[in-house]
C-alpha cells in the first residue's frame, strides 16, 4: 500500500481550491450578494445575476470555447502572452452589462461594482503586457472588498478565501507569491477607490 506524499496532497488540495474558487464561481456568488445588498431586497438579484453573467460566466464560456478549439490547454492560460483576447472579451462583456445597468436604473452599488471590475481589468491587462499578475487573486480580493463596502465590514473575513486562492496559485506554480500579492492588492485597491473615491 502506497501513501501519497505531502507534496502530492498539497497539489491536490491546491487544485481543488483553485477550481472551486475560480473567478467564475467567486463572481457568481459575489455579484448576486452585491446586487442583493445594493438594492436592499430581492430586486437586486437580477442585477447581480446580470453582473455575474457579464463579469464571470461569459468570459469563462469564451475561455472554454477557445480551450475546446485547442487555443489553450486549460482555463488557466498560463502563458501570459496569450491572455490579451480574454481581457478584451471581459472588458466588452462588463462594459455591455454596465450600459444595461445604467439604462435600467440599477442600484448604485452594483453598477459601481461593475465599473470597478472594468477598471481593474484594464489595469490587469496593462500589467500583463510585461508581468504575469494573478487574475484569480485580483478577483477574489475585489469581490471581498466590494461586499465589505456595499454590505458589511464583516465580509472582510472573506479574505481568508483570498489567501487560499493566492496559496493555491503559488502551490500549483501558476504564479509567484509576488504575482498573487500584487493581484490581491490591485483588486482591493480598485474596489476601495471606486466605492470610497
Buried (B, 14 or more C-beta within 10 A) or exposed (E): EEEEEEEEEBBEBBEEBBEEBBBBBBBBBBBBBBBBBBBEEEEBBBBBBBBBBBBBBBBBBBBBEBBEEEEBEEBBBBEBEEBEBBBEBBBBBBBEBBEBBEEEEBBEBBBBBBBBBBBBBBBBBEBBEEEBBBBBBBBBBBBBBBBBBBBEEEBBEBBEBBBBBBBBBBBBEBBBEEBBBBBBBBBBBBBBEBBEE
